[in-house]
């Protein structure tokens, strides 16, 4: 089983839609969780950290379910500019971050 | 503030040549990471350093790859001899600790002919 698994997509949605991505991780000792965004031919950039209680940043909401070992990202009111690949990232104490392969989102007008 | 700086941005070279990629981490960051990204395999961690010391190089594909960090502000990733299958985007990233978010450089797009 891969350490971090994501549905690669692509997710094709119209502007204004709500879309959700899930990510599962295999190591129950994982402690830190993040979502990164990567635009075509660019470097990955931190979108948001994921906290145990869940957290929101504008149209983006991240949730963590430790019991089921999954992380989710919800994007409301999708914009054309949200089109990108979203990378789920997990970390155990004292080790490097582990990146999922990413979920591709395409928002169309 | 300057981010992670990588050079060159693009490199095209012939098989068998030596390739050296360079990275300057964000000042004050104690961790430096080298990644390789391809369509097939996604983002793969090659090696990472803590306070200039290599901690985990299990991702380095083979002996043709080597990485050094002679000081806190500079690291190199070297491929010798290079092969066409080494063609990829190589990213360098740095962070203040192992479980903090990493900040990536723009990457080096490497093509081995």
Interface residues (C-beta under 8 A of the other chain):
Chain A: X31 X32 X34 X42 X43 X44 X45 X46 X49 X87 X91 X93 X94 X95 X96 X97 X98 X99 X100 X101 X102
Chain B: X31 X33 X42 X43 X45 X48 X55 X56 X91 X98 X99 X100 X101 X102 X103 X104 X105 X106 X107
